[in-house]
Amino acid sequence: MPATEHAIFKPGAATTTRAVALLRAGLPIGLPTETVYGLAADACDDKAVARIFEMKGRPTFNPLIIHTASAEMAERFVDFPEAARTLARHFWPGPLTLVLPRKPDCPVSLLASAGLDTLAIRVPAHPAARDILTAFGGPLAAPSANRSGHVSPTTAWHVVEELPVALVVDGGACTVGVESTIVGFEGTTPLLLRPGGVAAEDIEAVLEQRLARRAVNDAINAPGQLNSHYAPNAGVRLDAADVAADEALLAYGPPLTGAALTLNLSPAGDLAEAAANLFAMLRALDHPGISGIAVMPVPETGLGQAINDRLRRAAAPREGRT
């Protein structure tokens, strides 16, 4: 059931304290930005990120935009090519998202980045968002605060009409009102992945070069696009009713026996827990000595639809594999 107007709080010290307490408890909040209102949660907490997907009813594991209080904070998590530094200097804080390589020790949840080796990251300009990010002291994952497929929210009331959040910070109507522009890089070539709140022409003027455009059939590597699949090196076998002694097992609920290595998405059959564990466990099972990864069935309901979508993509035939 959606929240009520009683969940809406005006910005200020007391609201910031309340918001940070909820975030540290792993609970998403409604966060105003200059683009749209975000459903924000601790980007380094797998279960908190899984709650975002669950609350939105998000049908696939699209990567989420990570929000930080400053460019200096962003540099803790991603590597900046020189062109990205130039764009950050000119457009941050503001409605520009950069898709950049994750650092090897990046603590941001793999679920938030959809298992990719990049993060979509930005520094918002809204003062209430920046106050909360500064007080929280870490990155927040924050897709739009609406049910998946619905119109993006630009007021606090839009958020409480759709989502059961305990707190929405009422930062007024969003001043930009459309999502951020997303720019990625192919080597040193800047690539427009999604148009948004910063005009492509303005970015090109700063870089003094044209932005490449993403082809329709290119792999997806940013929010606002269909998701590219995360595929381990080992082959993935779905809906396993048995498991071989040389296979690894990705279990759900009571596990099968006999596998060389077993990890359980959720022994209790909790889909939010399973979603939070999915990418990390697929990677952990991906050992050179195993013949493949057998995956037990996951219910095709709620978050299970998203989990199965990612698993089907992981199991899809690839070059060199039948």
N, C-alpha and C positions, 0 to 999 in steps of 0.2 A: 504494500500500500504506500502511495506517495506520502511524503512528509507534509506538514502544514506550515502556515505562515509563522507559527511559533518557532520554527527552525531557522528563521531569518534573523540575522544579527547585523547591526551597523558596525562598520570598522571602528577599531579602537583597541586600547591596551587589553581590556578584559576579553574582547572577542578574539584577539590574537592568542592570548593565553589559553582560552578554551579550544581554539582551533588546533594549536600545537599539541595539546593533551590528547585530542582525538586522533590526530595523525600518528602520534607516538604509540597509541593503543592499536594501531593498524586499521583505523576506520577512515573511509573516504569522507571528504567534505566538499561543499560547493565553493569554488574559488573564482572571484572575478578576475578577468584579464581584459586587456584592451580589445582583444579579438572576440572571443565568446567566453561564457562561463565554463570552467573546467571542473571535472570530477577528479579531485586531487587526492593522492595517497602516496605514502612513503615508497619511492621508486626502488629502494633497496630491500623491501620486504615482499617476498614472493606471495604470501597470503594476502597482503593488502592490495597488491596489484591484481591478484585473481579476483578480489572483491569488485574491482572496477569492472572487469569483464562481466561478472555475474550481475551486477546492478544494472549495467547498460543493456544486458541481453545481446552482447556483441556476438555476431554469428561466426566470425573468424578471428584468428589471432593476428590482427593488424598491429604493427608496432605502434607504440604510444609516444607522444612527445614528452620529453623530460624537461622540466622547468627548473632553473637554478636562479639564485639571487644575483649572480654576477658572472661575468666572463671568467674571472679567476676561479670561481667554483666549478664552472664547466670544464676547465682545463684539468681538473682532478680526474675526469672520467673519459675524456676523448682527446685525440691528437688533432691539432689544427694545422692544415697546410696554410701557406702564406695568404692565399686568396681568401680563405675562411677567416683568418685574423683581420684582414682588411674589411670584410663584410661585418664582422662583429664590432669592430671599432665604429663603423658608420651607422649600423642599424640596431645595435643592442644598447639599452633595452628597447624592445619593439617587436613588431609582428613578423619576424623572420626566423625560420627554423633552419638549422644547418644539420645535415646528415654526415656524421664524421666517424672515423674508426674508433671503436672502443679501445681503451688502454688495457693491457693484459691483466691488470689487477682491478679493473673496474667493478665496483660492488653492485652496480645497478642490476636488478633482476633480469635474467634472460627472458622471462615472460614479457617484461615491458618492451624489450627490443625484438620480440618475436623470434628469438634464437639467432638473430643476425649478428654479425661482427661490427655493426655500426649502431650508433645512437642518433635519434632525431632529438635535437636539443636547442633550447632557446632561453633567453632572459626576458621575461615579460616586463612591460612598462607600467602596469597598473600599480599604484602605490600600496593598495591593500595586499595584493599578491606578493609584492616585494617585502613588505613588513613580515608576512607570515613565513616566506621562504628564509628570510634572514633569521627570524626567531627559531625556526625549525632547525636550521643549520645544515640541511642536506637537500638532495634533489627530490622533486615531486613529479610523479607521472600524472598527467592531467589531460585526458581527452575531453571532448565536449560533454557537458553534464546533461545528457539527454538519453532516452532510450534509443538504441541503435536504429538508424533509418529515419528518425524523426528530425524535425527542424532544429538546428543548433540554438541553444538558449542565449539570449542577450540581456536578460534581467534575472534577478534572484527568484522572482515568482515563477518564471519559466522552469527553473530547476525543481522547485518543490512541487510543481504540478505533476512531475514525472518520476522523481526519484525519492526513495526513503532515506534521505540524508538527515543526520542529527543536527547539522549546522550548515548554513549557507551564508557567506559573508556578502552583505548587500553593498556592492561597490557602485551601484547605479547602473544605468544602461551602458553597454559596452560602446566605447568610442569608435572602434574600428568595425566591429560587427560582422566581419568575415574572418575565417581562419587564417593563420599565418601562411605566408609564402614559404615553400620548402625548396632549398637548394642543396644538392649533393655534388659529388665530384667523381669523375672517372679519370683517375690519375690526377693530373693538374687541371683538367677541363671542368669548369663549373657547369652543372646540369640543372635545369629547372624541373623539379619533380612535381610541384603543385603551385599554381598561381594563388595569390592570397593578398594579404594586407600591405605588402610592399610591391610596387610595380616592378615588373621585370626590367623595364627601361631604366628605372632608377638604379637597379643593381648593376646593369650593364654599364651605366655611366660611371659608377664607382670603380668597377673592375677594368674599364676601358676595353672590354671585349664582349662578344655576344655570348649569351647563355645557350648551350646545347639544349635541345628538347628531347624528352624521353619518347622513344618509339612506342607504338601501341602494344607491341608484343614483347617489350623489354621485361626483364624480371622486376618484380615489385620490391622496393626497398625503403619505403617511407609511408607514414600514415596517409590516409586518404586514397590509397590504392589497394587493389587486391593483393593479397599477401603471397610472396614467394615461399616455397616450402623449405623447411629445415630438414635436410637429409643426412643422417650419419653415414659414415663409410660402410658400415655393415648393412646388409640387406635387412629390411623390416618385413615381418610376416604378421598380418593382422588376424584378429579373431581366433587366436590360438586356443585350441582345446587340449593340446598336449605340448610337451616341450622336449627337445632332444638334449642329450648330455653335453653337446658342444655348443648349444645355443645359450644366449643370455635371455632372461625373461623380464619383461616389463609387466608387472602384475597390477591387478585392480581388484580389491576385495581379497577373499581367501585365495592364496597363491597356488598355482600348480607346483608340483615337486619334480626334481630331477635336473634342473637347469644348472649350467656351469656357474652362473651368477644371476642373482635375482634382486631387483629393486621394486618396491611397491608404491605405485602412485598414491594410493590411499587404502590402507588395510580396512578402514571403516566404510569405504564406499562413498566418500565425500568428494563431490565433483570439484568444488572450489580448491580443496587440498590437492586433488589430482592435477588440476590446471596449473597450480603454483609449482608443482614438481616436474611437470612434463619435460621441459627443455633440458633442465639440469640432469635429469635421470637418463634421458636418451644419450646425452654426451657421456655420462659416467659408464653406461653399458657398452659404449662403442670401443671395444678392445680388439686389437689385431688378431688375437688367438681364438676368437669365437667365429662360428659359421654364420651367425645372423642373430637378429633380435626378434624373439617371439613376443607378441603383444596380446594380452588377454582382452576380451571384449569390454568396452566401456559403453554405458547406456547412451543412446542417442537422444538425450533429453537435456534441457537447460544448457549448462556449460559443456555437457558431453558432446553436443553438436560441434562446438568449437574444437574440443580435444580431438574428436574423430576426424574433423577436417584437417588438422595438422598431421595426424597420424597417416591419413590417406596420402597426403602430399609427401610425407617422409617415405612411404612405401612405393611411391610411383616409380615406374621404370626410368632409369637414367642411362646416359651413354656408358656403354661397357657393362650394363647389367640388364638382364632380361626379367 
